[in-house]
Amino acid sequence: MVQLLLELPEPPHPADAADAAAVALAHVATTAGRTSSAAVVR
């Protein structure tokens, strides 16, 4: 799935890299559109 979403020619190696990318993608997907007061102050 990570390979498809990031349009990579082959799956990330090692598997831990794919796991880390999946966590980052999930974080972006769940926080998209949210702004915190800290971000507004900066």
Steps between C-alpha positions, in 0.01 A plus 500: 500500500784741585657424164177590319426815699852636460527375139827319571650270237547226763399444863709681763780295655538403779147426611545742791529783247164404353351490850636846580365641175159344571489661845593837351233469229238406759599797715468741208165350401354530849630851570428655160296814537567541870687800632623542850517825691879460508510497120285813483721691744816435301 
